[in-house]
């Protein structure tokens, strides 16, 4: 699955519009009219996508505002990291590969900082600001499922300058570049995961990333920005995941959205959307287990019949103490919840077989 791509920021067309590389058109775009992006400020921007038949562009007020808020003047390269379906974390690098404006681990997922470099000979040179306050002389690099220990040292590349860089070297590094066939000059992005761990992502010359990595979602900030009119009916635009490290956003398969609000809490019941019920045969389930981080909360699932209106579509509802569930998860009402069915099972309860659906709720 494609997750990341790099391309040059067009200084002449921005902030009016940015032409995306062919990699986006070939591997990431499915005809959407807009995509969700966020950057260092952890705010969501819902950017319009224009396909002129030849190239795809990001444009409009949302894109212009994103550039203003998240892309400093010294940035020359943009890096899109897919965190969910049509959802990207976007960062950027200056001409020497330093990420700007940078961020801390407590702010964005499990990442501390990134840098963009080309493979060098006689060890790998990294910008001096990327790794600082180093107390150990070894790092562990994670790349394409491999974990390799490499040596590290601070080096002074120019004797006329006090500026120091970082150098990775040793048998571990030599073996890694041989195993992954990393050519001299190949684009690489290092991510400082903290605790002397570095993630390494490799890129083709067209900006496409070679391998998958474990990408955790950005914890977006509340309150959210105003939703543009063209996305107001999209329930995804109202949802913000509050489950730190939740890694089940790679697609929208088996997903529905429903709002936790006063009526749901007061009536102890939440209606599952009809368009979800039929293909997933929700009327055949008797219970559901809701999972949020370490919390587990059982609810009943039942079909509700309206005998006074025979022609009306019957509804499937989840019944339970929704206020208690919301408090357990730290949800503030109103909260647009995302339900993703993870698996199902059958259990015998009081002598009867009962189908149980298990959902991640965030």
Secondary structure by P-SEA (a helix, b strand, c coil): ccccbbbbbcccccccbbbbcccccccccccccbbbbbcccccccbbbbbbcccbbbbbcaaaaaaaaccccccccbbbbbbccccccccccccccccccccccccccccccbbbbbccccccccccccccccccccbbbbbcccbbbbbbbbbbbccccccbbbbbbbcaaaaaaaaaaccccccbbbbbcccccbbbbbbbccccccccccbbbbbbcccccccccccccccccccccccccccccccccccbbbbbbcaaaaaacccccccccccccccccccbbbbbcccbbbbbbbbbbbcccccccbbbbbbbcaaaaaaaaaccccccbbbbbbccccccccccbbbbbbbbbcc
